[in-house]
Each structure stands twice: as structure tokens, then as C-alpha cells.
Amino acid sequence: MENEINVDDQNIPVVEKFGTFLGVYTPSVLTILGLVMYLRFGWVLGNVGLGFTLLIVLLASSITFITALSASAIATNMHVGVGGEYYMISRSLGLELGGAIGIPLYLCRTLSITFYSFGLAEAVMIFWPATLGIMPAHMIQIITAVIIVGITILSGKSAALTLKLQIPILIAVGLSILALLIGALTGSSQTPEMTITLRTAPKGFWYVFAVFFPAVTGFTAGIGMSGDLKDPRKSISKGTLLAVGTGLLIYLFIPLILAFTSKISPEGLASAGVETWSKIAIFGSLLIVPGIFGAILSSAFGSVLGGPRVLQSLAQDRLAPSILAKLSKTGQPTISTWISGVIALIAVALGDLNTVAEFVTILFLTLYVMINFSAAIENLTGDASYRPKIKVPWFVSLLGSFGAIAVMFLISPIACILAIAFEIILFLVLRKRSMQKEWGDVRAGFWRTLARFALLKLKKHANDPRNWRPNILVFAGDVKKRLPLVQLANYLNQRRGILTVCNMIIGNLKRNEINIKKETEKMNEVLDQAGILAFNEVNVVSMFESGTINITQANGIAGLHSNTIMFGWSDKRKRMISMLKTIRTISGLHKSSLLVRINKLPELSSRNRMDIWWRGKHSNGDLMLLLAYLLSLNNEWKNAKILIHTIILREEDREFMTKNVQDMIDEVRIKAEPKIIIKPQDKSVTEIIHEHSKNANVVFMGLKLPSDGEEKDYVARLEELSDGLETTVFVRNAEEFAGEMI
């Protein structure tokens, strides 16, 4: 064996690495050909008959075979570290989902220690003196506890010693199967029973399936040793598939032997445990007992080696205390091993072998769901990084997931729901912690694939006005200083469109004066703290006007471009003139513009009114009304009234204008209240607006496009209109406005 030196702080553990046969195939096949094969195969056959026994074998094996294929595909696409299945899932679906399945996986392996130790304790019943009657239940539990302590101590010392012990065990198992075959062939035969009798399994067919299913879960024992393999990528796939294939062939073969031999009746099969094989095999129990003891002991060793390594990997990923990742001088996660042994001891209180088997089955099936789901999603997203040597069609992996869920539900609907709920809770807790990781996962690829699909479909409906949504590009500058502007954009967007926040910096990009990455991280931090969901970007330009226009044209992806450009008010008259010139150009690009002046931020409790100043015609008015409506959809603005103010010159026009505005309100189905105002001769429009909207939280007004050279005067006009108002939004629709501007 080759040795690899790992440096761990002050000590240097020497970790012995293993190949495919000893590291994967042997522990996997011995766990498959273990407890259930010897102690429960006859019981299964005696309760459901030969036909349904073979059906159980094929059904269980098909799920595990698909899962083995999926696990092999993932393993051949990455370097698999410590933690086996947990490591693969967390690096495929992300740390949160990996942790949500890793913790149940650890519990599953730990309960398996108890499961196999119970089986070994039952096997010891062979030596129980007949004069003492049937071995009492508490005695079986005591023997189970002693076995758990023994294998925990041995496994905590050395994985190499534990794995090397499996070679003579494998030979003993092979001899026991051969002895069974020879014994059956040397006796007479009988017609096999084909009907379901449920002699000693009153809970039904799926209960029998649940008791049998752990027999085929052994293939994960080798995957659990991933961190101790020389070449995990090669060994996991090769060793796992060989072990599953070997187990399937033997499991199809043994029921035929047990069913056709006349050395034991169906009634005897249903009631017998350890004695089943001994009654049939040549030389009786001489070759059977070593195989039974060895196989069950090997399965227990596989669990006690695999469980602590999952806990070690969880600790390395900061999902468990870091002390659990500490290794001994021989490279064993000793502390994790002791903890696993203690939990396995506590689980002895669950009662008996069959009870523990049901818990183990449900937990293993949740693991299979996630392994298959990982492989299916990796395949569907089509990331360039996903290049497995073993290719499994996505629908095959998905079938494995659905099959595992179906079996979970059939075995125990309550346990199925509780298991799924437990993992969802774990996922939400881990997600809330927002853990950082240094590896990518398949989720990014999944969303990219979905985004590409959606964008291609959206291309056909890009110009459909019914589906218009505000994709806002807001030029915010320093986000920290302009946070109210960005927050207003977020409200107007109302989680229905795409919000992009731009920090445009006037400078020279060639001189590398600005650290764009650092500035982007600052923006991210501010937006995250404010709870604003937005894309952000930092752009360095040489001039304001040309830079703004270039950014506006370039913003967006694959046809999904910004359609509304928002600017914040500037105290510099020169900058305001530049904004108006830019808005004129942007209108030619068929993009709407919003110019926002925030004089006062309204308190949350006082956001009760929005005013729209409109002459009752369309274009700018349509957009103003829509923006006010979108703002009212936010919880912070849900109690705000929308008032539509229209100024008329004569009383005779009131009825006509009221009807005109009300018809429009009814047509667009937006809750608003019309306010018709007759202009007094002694008051200007500006004075009327200030008088009626002084208590409004937001005021929407139209924005015209001044002619070249008129920008300075129009800036003064806008300043006059918005003075004294809390927040003013000047709106310019992308289409030509048909009416007269205020």
C-alpha cells in the first residue's frame, strides 16, 4: 500500500490509501451480502412467496442500480473527497442541500451500526443453551451493546486493519453460499409457494419490503470510504457497479434455492432466522456460521467507518464543530467515531432488528432521492464542466428519484413526510446561515439553462404590451448616498421586472485608477443590507452624456433590456442640463425616463397618498398611472390613495373631464380618485400643484423634451414645480406624447 502524508497542525497522520477491490468492492459487496441475506431472506420468502420475493429483489435492486449509476456518473466528474455521498451532493447541489442530506446520511449510517449489531446478536442465539429457553429481549440488547462497543473501538484504531479483515470474511461468505447450493442439490425438491401468506408479517407486503431493502443499500459502504481511496473517481464507479451487479445475481439465485429445496417448509422459512441456512447447507452450520458472523460483522464495520467520515466532512465544511474533523495519528476521525458509537448505543433502545430496519430504509431512500436528483440536474443543465465518463440519461436518474420517493411513501407515509420535512427544515436553517463556499455547484448551471430557455421563449413575445414590466436601470452613483432613490426604483419595480443599479464613475479606465471589483462588492453589501434584490454594475466612462447613452444601450441580455431609465436629482445645474440632453437621446431609443427629486423621506406610517398631475390624455399619463399602481402594490404603500389631478379652465368642462378620467380609471381597473380643479385666474399652475399636493408623499408629473438650447430654462421650471414637495417623479414615456406638458 502507498502512504500519503497529510499535515494536520502539529501532528503528521499517516493515511493509508486503498484501491478498488479492498476500498470499494469488498466493503460494498460484503454489506450487500450480509445480515438480511442470512437472517431475513427465508422470512421474506415464507411470507410473500417466490414470485413476490423476486419482485422485491428486482424492485429494490433497480432503485439501487439506478442510484449506483447516478453516483458513479457524479464520481467520475469530480475529485471526491471525504464524506462520500454527502461530498458529491454538496458539490453538485450546493452546501445547503448537501448539509440537509448529509446530516440524515450520518444518522442513517449510525443507525446501521445498531441494525447490524442487532443482527449479529440474533446470530449469537445459535449458541444459546436450549435449557434456558428462548433468549430474552433484554439479553439481545445487551449483546448488541457489547458488539457496538467492540467494533467502535477497533474501527477507531485503524481503518486499514478493519478493511484487511474483510478478505477472509469474503472467503467465508463465498463458502457459505456454496455450502447452501450443494446442500440444496443433494436433497429432494418441492414446488415453490407463489402466493402471499404473511404468516409472520401481518403489516403487509411493504413492511416485508422495508425489512428487506437494507440488504441492497450496502453498495454505499464503498462510496463512504471516498477519502481513503487512491483514485476515488475510478474506484467508486467501478467498485460500486461491480458490487451491485454481484449482489443482484446472488439475490436472484438464493430465493430459488430456498424455494425449491424440500429440506425446509414455507412455514419453517417464515419462522426461522439463523437456522434457515444451517438446515439446508452441507455440513450444517459448520460453513454457515462463519459466513453469517463475518458478513454481519463486516457490514457493521462498514457503517462505523462510513458514518464518522460523513461527520468529519460536515465538520470540514463548518456544518458541525471543527473538533469532529480532527484525525488520529493513523488518520482516523477518532472523536467522530466515538460519538457515532454512543448514538448507536442509544439507538439500541428502539427495540429490535425490524424496527431499526424501517428507520434505516427511510433514511437511505432520502439519500437515493438526492443522489439521483443531483445526477439528473447535472445532466439537464449541460454545464461544460459536467463531463462524466459514465453517462446516465437524465430521465433514468429522475426515475430513480421518483421510485425512491414512491417506495418511501408505500413503506410508511408518515415516516416519508417526516423525513422530507426534516430535510426541508435542515435546508432552510443552513440556507439562512448563508454559508460561503469555494466551489461552484449545479444550481448556477440549472438557472442558466432555465434562463436561456425562458429568453428564447420570451423572444416571441418581446413586443407584447400586455406583458410589459418595468425593467429599470437606475443611475445611482454612490449607492450609499442615493439609497432612497434605489429603494424607490425597487418599489416601482415591485419584484415584477428587473432592477439594475449603476454606479457610473467619470474617470480613465486605462489608468486603472478605480478598483471596479471592490466598488461592486461595496454596492452588493449596501443593497444586501437594505434588502434590495437588484443587479448592480460599476461603469467607468470619460464623459457623462456619452457614457450614460452607451450604458443605456448596452444594458440587458438576449433581448431582455432595460425599458425605463431612472435619474436622481442633482444640485449642479450643469449636470441637470446634461441629464435632459441625455433623456432626449434616450427617448429616441424608445426607452422611458424618470427624473426623481427626493426632498423628504416619508415615514412608513404616513405613506398614504400619491398624486398624479395629468391633463386627461395618454402617453405620459398612462405610465404615471401604472407606476403609481405598482408602487401601491408594495406593503409599505398599500394604504396610499392614488389621486389623479386635472386642471381645467372652465366649470362647463368639469362634467366632461370627470367622465373622461373616470372612464379611463374604469378601463385600466386601477383604484384611483379623480380630482378636477378649475384654475383660478390669480394662481399659476405651479401654485395650484403646491397647494393641492403639499401633503402627498409622491407626486407624478409629465416630463417634456426641451428643444436644443432650452434645457437651462426647463431645469429652472422643473425645480420650481418640485420645490416644497416631498418626492417628485417626472415621467417621460418612450412614445411621443400627444398632449400638452404642464
N, C-alpha and C positions, 0 to 999 in steps of 0.2 A: 504494500500500500504506500501511496505517496503521502507525504506530510506537508501541510501548509501552515505557515506561521502567521498568526493574527496577533497584532499588538493591541492589548486592551489595558490602557493606562499603565499600571505598574507591573503587571504580570504578562507573560507571553504564553498563552494557551496553545498547545499543540493539537490541532484539529485533524483527525484522520478522515480522509475523503474516500467515498465508496463509488463503485461502478454500477452498471445497470442491474446485474444479477443480484448482488448482495444488497445494494442500496434501495432498489425499487421492486424488482420482480419477486424476490424471496419474501420480504415482509408483506407485500400485497397478496401474493397467492396463498401464503400461509394464513393470512387474516380471512381470506375468502373461504379457504378450506379449513374452517375452524369449528367453533362452538356449535353453530346451527346445523352444520352438516352431520356432526356426530350425534348431537343430543336432540335435534328437533326435526330432522328430515323424515324419520319414521312417523313422528307425531303428525306432521303435515299430511303425509300420505294416508295415514289411518283416519284422518278427519275429512279430507276432501277428495280422496280417490286419485288414481294415477293421472287421468286426463287433466283434472284441475291442478294437480301438483305440477305437471309440466307447463300448464298455462301460467301458474305463479312464477315458475322459474323463468320462462320466456318474457313475461311482463316485467318482472324485476330486473332481469338482465338487459332487456332492451333499453330501459331508462339509464342503467349504469353504463351500458356500452356507448350510448349517445353522449353521456356526460364525460366518459373517458376520452372520446373523440374530441369533444369540445375542449377539455382540459389539455389534451395533447396539442391541439391547434394553438392554444394560447401559449403553452410552454415553449413550443418551437419558434415563437415570435419574440421572445424576450429572454433575458437572463433572469432566471427565477432565484430569488434569494431565500432567506429563512422565512418560514411561515406557510409554505406550500400553497394550498388553495386560497388562503387569505391574501398572500402576497400577490397572486395572479389577479384576483378580483380587484384589489385595491389599486393595482397599477393599470387596470383596464377601465373600471367604472368610477374610480376616484376613492380617496381615502375615507370619505363619509360612508359610502356604500360598502367599502371593504371592511370598515370597522363594524358596520351593522351586521355583517355576516361573519366577521372574524370572531366576535365575542360568542355568538351561538356555536360556532365551529369549535371553539375551545371547550365550551361546556359539553358539546357532543362527544369530543374525544375523551374528555374526562369521565363522562358517564359510561363511555365504552370500557374504561378500565374496570368499573364496577360490574358492568354487564359480563365481561369475560371472566372476571374473578368469581362471580356467581356461578358461571358455567363450570369452572374448574372445581368449585366447591361441590357442585352436584356430581361431578365425576368421581370425587373422593368417596361418594356414597357406596361405591363398589366394595370398599374395604370396611364399611360399617358392619359390625357384628350383627348377625340376624337375631341373636338372642336379646339384643337391646331394642328390637322393634324398628319402626321407621325413624330415621334421623329427624329430630325435632327442628323446627324452622329457625329457632334461635341459634342452634348449633351450626346450621348452614351459614348464617350471617357472621358468626364468629370466625369460621374457617375463611369466609370471603374476606373479612377484615385482615386476617393474618396474611393472606395471599397478596392483598393490595400493598401492605407494608413491605413485604419481601421484594416484590417487583419494582416498587418505587425506589428502594434503597439500591438495588442492583442497577437500575437504569440511570439513577443519578450519578453513579460512579463512572460508567463508561458505555457509550453507545456502540463502540467497536465490539466489545465483549458480547453485548446483547445481540447484535446482528450476526456475529460469528456463530453463536449458539443455534442459529436458525438452520444451518446446514444439516446437522444430524436430525433436527426436528423435521425438515423437509423429507429426509430419507425415511423417517419413521412414519410420516403421513402416507408416503407412497406405498410402503409395505402394508399399511393397514387397508388401503383401498384394494391392493392386490389380494390380500387375505380375504376380503369381503367377496370379491369376484370368484375366487377359487372355491370358497365355501358355498356360494350360491350354485355354481356349476356342478358341484359334486352331490347336490341334493336334488330332490324332486321339485317340479314346478307346479304352479297353480294359476287359475285365471285371475288376472288382477281385478280389483274392485275399481269401478269407474264412477260411482255415484258419491255425492257429498253426504256424509253421515253426521258430521260434527259431534262425534261421540264424546270427546273431551274438550271441545272448543265451542261452547254454547253461544259465544258472542258473534259467531258468524264467519263468513269467508274472509272478509277484510281484516278481521282480527288475526286469522291464521296467516294472511299475507304480511301483516305488520310484524308478527313474530319471526317470519322467515326473512324479511327484507334485509336485516343487518348482515345476513350471510353474504350478500353481494356488494356491500358497501366497503369491503376490505381493500378494494383497489386504491383507495385514497391513502392507505398507510404509506406507500412508497412516495406519493406526492408530498406528504407531510415531512419527509426527510430531505426536502429540496436543498436546504442549506448545508447538508453534509455530503452532497454529491460532487464528483469530479466535474461532470458535464450535465447539469440539470436539464438543459434544453434537449439533449439527445436521450438521456436515460429515462426521464419522466414519460415521454411519449412511447418509447419502445417497451420499457418495462411494464408500464400500466396496461397497454393494449394486449401484451402477451399474457399478463396475469388475468385480465378479464376473459380473454379467449380460453385460457386453460380452465378457469372456474366454470365457464358456461358448458364446456364439453363434459366435464366431470359431473356437473349438476344435472345434466340431461341423462347421464348414464346411470347414476346411483339410484334414482327412483325406479328405473326399470328392474334393477337387481332386487330391490326391496319388494317390489310389487309382484314379481313372478316367482320368487322363491317360496316354497311351502314350509320353510323352517320356522316361520313366524306368521301368525294370522293377522288380518287387518285390525282386529280388536287388540292384539298384542302390540302392534305398531302404534296405535293411538294412545296406549297407556304406558309403554316402555320409554325409557330415556337412554341411559348409558348402555343398558343391556341389549339394545336392539342389534347393534353390530356384532356383539360378542356371541349372540345366539346363531348368527349366520356364518361368520368368518371361520376359516380353517384355523385350528389351534385355539379356538375360542377367543378369550380376551388377551392371550399372550402377545399378539401383534397389534391388537386394537387399542389397549390401554395406553401404551407409549405414544401412539399416534394422537389419541384424544388429548392426553395431558400436554403433549408437545405443541399441538396446533393451538389449543386454547391458550396456553402459556405464551406462545409466540404472538397471538392476537392481542393479548393484554400488554405485552412488551411494546407492540406497535403503537398502541394507544398512549402508553405512558411516555413513549419517545416523541410522538407527534404533538400531543396536547401542549406540553411545555414550550415547544418550538413555536407554536402559534402565539402563545403568551409572550414569548421572547420577541417575536416580530411586532406584536402590538405595542410592546414597551419601546422598541426601537423607533416606532412611528409616533411615539408620545401619546398613545391611546391607553396606556397603562403605566404605572410607576416605573421609572427608569431602572430601578434596582432589579426588576424582573428580567432585564436583558443581560444581567451580569453572568459571566461564564466562569466555570471552574478551570483548574489547570489543564484538564483534559478536554476543554471546550464544551462542557455540558452546562445548560441553563439550570443549575442546581436549585436555586431558590424557586424558580417556576415549577420544577419537578416536585419539590416538597409540597408546594401549595396545591398542585394537581392531586397529589396523593391524599391530602387532607380532604379536599372536596369529594374525591371518590369514596373515602371512608364515610363521609356524611351521607352520601347517596345510598349507602347500604340500607339505610332506614326506609327506603322506598318499598322494600318488601322482598320481591323475588325476581327471578330472571325475566319472566314475561312482562312484568310491569316496567322494568328498566328498558326492555327491548322496544316498547312502544314509544318511550321518550326519545331514545336514540334514533329510531326510524324517522320521526317527525323532524328532528333537528338535521339529520343527514339530508332529508329531502329538500329542506330550505336551502341547504348548501348547493344541491344539484340544480335547483332553480336558477341560482345566481351564476354558477359556472356556465351553464348553457346560455343564459341570457347575455353574459359577457361576450361569449364567442359569437352569438348572433348579431349583437350590436357592432362588434368589431368588423364583422363581415359586411354588414349593411352599410356602414359609413364609408367603407372603401378608402380609409386613410392610406396614404402611400407608405406609412411606416408599418402597416399590417401586412407582413409577408410570411405567413407560416408555411412550414414545409409540409404539414398535414392540412389539407384544405377540406373543410366541412361546410356544405351549403348552409346558409343562414336558417332556412326553414327546417332543416334537420335539428339544429341546435334549439330552435324555438319550440319544436315538437317535444324535445326533451324537457324543456321548462314546463310546458303545459301538462305533460304527462306526470311530472313530479308533483305539480300543484293538484292535479286530479286525484292522484293516489293519496296525498296528504288529506284531502277532504273526505275521501271514501273511508280512510282508516279512522279518522276522528275529526269531524267538522269543528268541534270546539277547540281541539288542540291545534288544528290548522289555522283558525282565526287568531288564536292567542299567539302562535309563533310568528305569523305575519305582522300582527300588531306590535309585538315585542321588537321586531326588527325595524319597523317603521319608526317607533319611538326612539330606538338607538340612532337611526339615521338622522332624525330631526335634532336630537341632542348634539350629535357630532357635527352636524351642519351648522348649528348655532354657534359652535365654538370657532367656526371659520378657520380651520387648521390650514397652515401653509404647507405646501409640498414642493419638491424639486423635480417631479416627473409629470409628464402630461398624461392624460387619460382619454378614454374613448368618447367621453361626453362632448368634448370640443368638436371632434370629428362628426359625431351624431348631429349636433346642432348646425354644423356647416353643411352637411348633406341635406338636412331638412330646409335650411335657408336657401340653398341652391334650388331645391325642388319648388319651394314657395315662390321664389323670384321668377323662375321660368313660367310658372302659372300666372303670376301677377302681371307679367308682360302683356298678356292678352286683355287685361282689364285696367291698364295703367291710366287711361283717359276717362274712366267711368266716373262722372261727378257724384254718383250715389255713394261711392266708396271713398270719397275724399277724406283725408285725415291730415291734421296739421303736422307736417314734418318740419320742425322748427330748427333753424340754425341761428343761434344767438351769439352775437359778438359781445362777449362779456369783459374782455380784458382781464384784469386781476379778479378772479372769481371770488376771492375772499371779500373784496370791497364791493363787488357787484352781486353778491349773493341774493338780495331781494329781486333783482332783475331775472336771475336764473330761476328763482323759485316761482316767479310769475309765469315764466315760459313753461315751467314744469306743470303748473296748474292749467294753463291753456292747452297744453299737450294732452293732459288728462289721461295719461297712460294708453292713449289710443294711437298715437303716432310716434315718430322717432325724434328725440331731442338731442341735438349736438351742441355742445358748448365750446366756443372757440376763444382762445386767448391769442389774439393777433399782436405780435410784437414787431415794432419798427426797428430794423437792425440790418446787419450784414451777416448772412448765413455762412459766407465763405471764411469769415474770420473766426468762426467757432466761438463767438462771444457768449452764446446762450446755450445752456445745457437743457436741450429740449426734453430729454428723458426725465430729468429732475423736476422740471416745471410741470410736466404731465403728471408725475407722481403727486405733486403738491395739489394739483387740481382734483385728482382722484380722491385724495384724503379729505378735502373740503366738501366735495359732493357726497361722499360716503357718510360723513358726519351729519350732513344736512338731510340725509335720506332721499337724495335726488337720483333717480335712475336715468342716466344720460351717458351718451358717448362724449368724449372730450378730446380735443386736439390742440396742439400748440403750433402756430404757423409764424415763421419769420419772414417778413416782407420788407421791401425797400421803401414803398410808398403806401399811404393809407388807401387811396381810391383804387388804384390798380390792384393792390393786394386784396382788398375786400371783394372786388369783382372776380378775381381769379379763384379765390377760395370758394365763393358762392357757386361758380360754375363747376368746380371740381368736387364739391361736397356730395357724397352719396355713393351708392354702389349698384351696379347692374340695373339701372332704370329706377331704383328707389332713391330719388334725390330729394333734397330739401325743397319745399314749395313755399315756405314762409321764412323771411329773414327778419330777425329782431335786432334793433339797435337800442342802446341805452343813451340817455340824455348826457350831453357834455356841456360844461360851463364855458368851454372855449368856443367862441363864435366861429372861428376858422374851421374847427373840426365839425361843427354843425352844418356849415355850408358844404363841406366835403361829403357829409352823410347824405344831404339832399341830392347832390350830384350823383352819388352812388345809387341812391334809390331810383333815380330816373333811369339809369342804365339797367338796374335790376328788373324794373318793370318791363323793359324790352326783352328780358329773358323769361317773361311770364311767371315771375315769382312775386308773391305778395310781400309787402314790407310793413313792419310795425316799428314805430318810433315811440319809446316809452320814457316818460318823465315821472319819477317817484319822488314826491316832496315829503310824504309822510307815510309810514307803515301803519296800517290799521291793526288794532288789537284783534285777537282771534274772536273775542266775544262780540265785537262791534262790526263784523263784516256782514252788513245787512242790506247793502244797496249797490247796484250797478246802473249807471246812466248811459244811454246811447243818444247821441245827438244826430238826427237824421232828417232829411227833407222828404222822406216817404218814398224815395225811389230806390233802385237796386245798386248793384256793384259793391261799392264800399259798405253800404248799409247791410247787405247780405252777410258779408264777412264779419262785420261788427256784431251782428246779432248772433251769429254762430259762435264767435269767440266768447261772448258773454254767457251763452248757454253752456259751452264747455267748461267755463270757469265755475258755473253753478253746480256742475256735477261732482266737484270735489267736496269732501266732507266739511272742509274749512269754509266753504262758501255756499253750502246747501240752503242756508236760511236767507240768502240775499235775494232781494227783489230785482227784477230787471225792468227798468223804466225807459220807454222809448219817447224821447222829447222831439217834437217837431214844431218849428216856428212858422206861423202864417201871418199874413199881413192884414187880413180882413176876417171879421166874425162870420161872414157868409161862407167862408171856405171851411169852417170848423167841421160841419157835418160830413162834408165830402172827404176831408183829410182823415177824420176819425175812422170813417168806414174803410178808407183805403188802408190805413195802418192795421186796423183790426182784422180785415180780410187777410192781410199778409201774415199776421200773427197766427190766425187760424190755419192758414195754409201750411206754414212751416212747423206747426204743432209745438211751439215753444211758449212756455208760460211767461208772458210779459204784459206790462200795463202801458197803454198809450197815454201820453201827456201832450195835449195840443195847447200851444202857447201863442197868444196874439201879441205881436211885437208892438210895444208902446212906442210912440213917436220920439220920446225923450230918452230912450235907452238903446244902447248898442247891443249887437248880438253877443259880444264878449260879456257885457254886464248881465245880460239875461242868463247866460250859461253859468256865470259865477253865482248868481242869485239862486238858481234852481239846483245846482249841483255841488254847492259848498259842503253838503253833508254826505255826498256819495263817496264810497270807498274807491271805486274805479269809474273813470269816465272815458267812453269811447267816442272819438271824433274822426271824421274823414281826413285824409291827407292828400292834397293835390300835388301835381308835379309842376313846380315853378319853371318858367322858361329860363334859358341861359341868361344869367346876369341878374335874375330876380331872387336868387337864393337868399341874399342877405336880408332883404325886406321880409321874406316869408319866414325866416328864422325868428325875426322880431315878432311876427304875427303869432307864430306857434308859442313863443314864450309868453306873450300877452294872454293867449287863450288858456294856458295851463297854469299860470300863476295863481296860487291860493287853493288849488285843487289837490286832493291827496295823491292820487295816481291818475295819470292821463296816458291813454294809449291812442296814438294817431295811426290810423289804418289806411293802407293803400292796397286795394285789391289788384291782382295781377292783370285783370281785364280792364278795358277802357271804361271809365266811369261816365255814366250818361247824364248825371245831374250836376247841380252847381255845388261847389265846395263851400263850407262855412268860412 
